[in-house]
Amino acid sequence: MVEQDVAEIDNIQSDDPVFKKSSQLLLEDTYFLYGHGDTTNTLNTAIPTLPSIEVFPQQQWPNHNASVSPVQAAPTVTSNPVAVAPPVDPPTLSPSMTHQAANGGCPPEHKLHRLWLYDSYGDAQHGDGWGTTTLQIREQLSFDVIFEGTLDAELGAIRYAAANDASMVDGHAKNHDDQRRRLEDTSEDNGVYICLDENACYVGEILGGTFTEECSWELTKVELETGNNVGLVAKGVGGGLGKCEFGLTDSCVHSCDGTVQTNQPTKTPTTLQPSKSPTISPSGEPSESPTRFKTKRPTMPLAPEVLPQDILYGVDELNRVKNILLSASPTSGPALMDPSSPQSEGFAWIYNQRHDLSDEELIQRWVLASFYYGTNGDDWVVKDGWLTSQSECSWYGVSCLNGAVSKLELEQNRLAGFLVPEIALWKKDLYVISLGNDYDAPSEEKNTFVMPLPSVLGELTYLKFLNLEHVGLVSSIPEGFFMNLSHLQSLYLNNNAITGFLPRSIRHLSSIEVLWLGGNNMDGPIISEIGHLTSLKDLSLEDNFREDSSGNRGFVAALPSEIGSLTNLEILSLADNALSGQLPLQMGDLISLRQLRLRNNFFENQLPTVLGKLELLEVLDISHNWLSSTIPPEYGNMVGLTTLSLESNYRDQNGYFTWGINGELPIELGKLKNLQHLRINDNYLTGTLISEIGQLFLLETLHLQNNFLQGPIPEVYSNCVMLKEVLLEDNSIDSQFGMPEGICRLP
């Protein structure tokens, strides 16, 4: 590569401060291994656990003229009939740890380079490293692994450069174009030294793991005399999934320029031998203008880094199957290369099965197999048909429509783990996911997903039914989660440990009829966007109140007036939160409402008379609030009412006083012919006991204790032949007025 080409990739001398002072390069602690030129080992064995490497201070560097033993490669595993390219000598087995050696300790026709690893995220004090993500650099034709390593925040001292407030946005330092957090290490010399062949082409690839979005790396030339960095050869920024290509000569493709790369499979099956003519274009997204680096050497097809144990069909067939899967899901490349991933296990299974299937069937069975392994399928309660030669549409809990998976119904079946993102491939077919638990399901059968709500579910655009109740979900609902779920009709996320506010993308649920988010740890206001859900019939946000050190208080503030737009609403349950203020008058527009449950909140002031318009209302529960109101006579119009609960609204504590439900009982209560439960105890009712209650022939419960009512007790109460419980103590009823004999004779 000539000097002007380096400048075209990245003007390192003027723009990137990482090259202005080599002694303050931002190196995070790294452990690594050097690979041998054993192609069979590279292709057919899983990468072993990386060993710890002894890092020498400068004064203790080993003699570069002495023999340096490389890290021992994993044992060779031979799998026939794999056709393996002949081994070639590696570019270097163990480069010198010092730039002061002759040619940097590199073999002839090799140049010394430094490799830098960065963490794209972290605060000013702590870095979380790369988790299980690794970077691999390998020679393109021989597949020799030149470097494979990761960034471990727990090894050695990691010192972050201070970041002022102006440079911080959501925890990212923005004082550099690529938004990476720069590290400052005060040791005299740092870096992973590797020797690169001047005539070879290389591949840099981020391999799977937990923090792929945070991984950045740079490869720089080293000036032997001074140890300074004199040129940027290649780099990958945070989010660099997949692989890119580079080299030291213009005969190589150069796509490691910081552009996010993805694995792109070849269009037709290829073998492990190089093709006779070069590929037309490198993998990844094309640049805006054609690159001037044209390959003069053929590139290799997608290599099977992880092969199934039982090779039945050869590498041609393996590549064909793998390319089919990657053509459907390009982002699955890193997972397929991780032998411990569910996707890799699913690939191994599907490869060793029937190969007379269509591409669509191969993909569908692979996704189901990956789902099985990702949710600990071997431990399911029922798994009839799974991972057998039977049609996947006959597997337990799987339903298909026109051959495509349309339903996954595996409630309380001891699923555990996580949902693989590849289920997004069913976004036009899957319309039912039911993986929740009944509240009283046996604990040994419950599904358990201790994870955030999987964002992949938000990509299932035709999903109509989603049940993940009581499965252990944590964290908040992603802000944009609901944007593509306009077909969703029923959502059950209740009884989990979900936190945070209602996302404003909830307005996109234009078809939603059932929305259950109760029994979580959510807080914040009930947002006005709730008024967009005009198809809603059942809304449950109850039981989010928590009196603990978390500071979460459930849903707070006043109800928005937009709630009156929900004219199809039949059940509204907001009990056990921290809602406050006056009940909005627009609630009188909820003409379809059958149940209104608002107990255990902080609603104040008057009971809205407009609730008397709700003739279909069966349950009205506004107990345990802070009301100061009489009972409007209009409530006698709610002729469908079976339960009226207004108890415990009187308050005289901590300097706060409310009159509760006060005044006299309205005679209009006698119109409520369907009333079964009347509870107005623990308030400030006055006046006499009205005889109209004797007209409520279906009444079973009468709780009027702890008020200021006066006697006598009307004899007509004995007409309430269904009456089972009468509580009138702690009123102003004179002892001379006993309980009528007719009431005492009631069964």
PEDAVEN-V453696 format. One record per backbone hydrogen bond with DSSP energy under -1.0 kcal/mol. CO is the residue of the C=O (numbers start at 0). NH is the residue of the N-H. If there is no record, write none. Layout:
CO_NH, CO_NH
This chain:
1_5, 2_6, 3_7, 4_8, 5_9, 9_11, 10_14, 15_18, 16_19, 20_23, 21_24, 24_26, 30_149, 37_41, 38_42, 39_43, 40_44, 56_59, 57_60, 62_65, 78_81, 100_103, 101_104, 102_105, 106_109, 108_197, 110_195, 111_221, 112_193, 113_219, 114_191, 115_217, 116_27, 117_215, 129_132, 133_206, 134_148, 135_204, 136_145, 136_146, 137_202, 138_142, 143_138, 144_34, 146_136, 147_32, 148_134, 149_30, 150_129, 151_154, 158_183, 163_166, 164_167, 166_173, 168_171, 171_168, 175_178, 181_160, 191_114, 193_112, 195_110, 196_199, 200_139, 201_245, 202_137, 203_243, 204_135, 206_133, 210_213, 211_238, 213_119, 215_117, 216_235, 217_115, 218_232, 218_233, 219_113, 220_229, 222_226, 227_222, 230_220, 233_218, 234_257, 235_216, 236_239, 238_240, 241_205, 243_203, 244_254, 244_255, 245_201, 248_251, 250_295, 254_256, 255_234, 302_304, 313_317, 314_318, 315_319, 316_320, 317_321, 318_322, 319_323, 320_324, 321_325, 322_326, 323_327, 324_328, 328_331, 329_332, 331_335, 332_336, 334_337, 337_340, 340_344, 341_345, 342_346, 343_347, 344_348, 345_349, 346_350, 347_351, 349_352, 357_361, 358_362, 359_363, 360_364, 361_365, 362_366, 363_367, 364_368, 365_369, 366_370, 367_371, 368_372, 369_373, 370_374, 371_376, 372_375, 373_417, 374_415, 375_378, 376_379, 382_385, 383_395, 384_387, 390_393, 391_394, 394_397, 396_408, 398_405, 398_406, 400_403, 403_400, 405_430, 405_431, 406_398, 407_433, 412_380, 414_447, 419_422, 420_423, 421_424, 422_425, 423_426, 425_428, 425_429, 426_461, 430_463, 430_464, 431_407, 432_466, 433_409, 435_411, 437_440, 441_444, 444_413, 448_450, 450_473, 453_456, 454_457, 455_458, 456_459, 458_460, 459_462, 463_488, 463_489, 464_432, 465_491, 466_434, 468_436, 470_448, 472_496, 474_498, 477_480, 479_482, 481_484, 484_487, 488_512, 488_513, 489_465, 490_515, 491_467, 493_469, 497_520, 499_522, 502_505, 503_506, 504_507, 505_508, 507_509, 508_511, 512_536, 512_537, 513_490, 514_539, 515_492, 517_494, 523_555, 526_529, 527_530, 528_531, 529_532, 531_533, 532_535, 536_569, 536_570, 537_514, 538_572, 539_516, 541_518, 547_550, 554_577, 556_579, 559_562, 560_563, 561_564, 562_565, 564_566, 565_568, 569_593, 569_594, 570_538, 571_596, 572_540, 574_542, 575_543, 575_544, 578_601, 580_603, 583_586, 584_587, 585_588, 586_589, 588_590, 589_592, 593_617, 593_618, 594_571, 595_620, 596_573, 598_575, 599_576, 602_625, 604_627, 607_610, 608_611, 609_612, 610_613, 612_614, 613_616, 617_641, 617_642, 618_595, 619_644, 620_597, 622_599, 626_659, 628_661, 631_634, 632_635, 633_636, 634_637, 636_638, 637_640, 641_675, 641_676, 642_619, 643_678, 644_621, 646_623, 650_657, 652_655, 655_652, 657_650, 659_628, 660_683, 662_685, 665_668, 666_669, 667_670, 668_671, 670_672, 671_674, 675_699, 675_700, 676_643, 677_702, 678_645, 680_647, 681_649, 684_707, 686_709, 690_693, 691_694, 692_695, 694_696, 695_698, 699_723, 699_724, 700_677, 701_726, 702_679, 704_681, 705_682, 708_731, 709_688, 713_716, 714_717, 715_718, 716_719, 718_720, 719_722, 724_701, 726_703, 728_705, 733_736, 735_737, 739_743, 740_744, 742_745
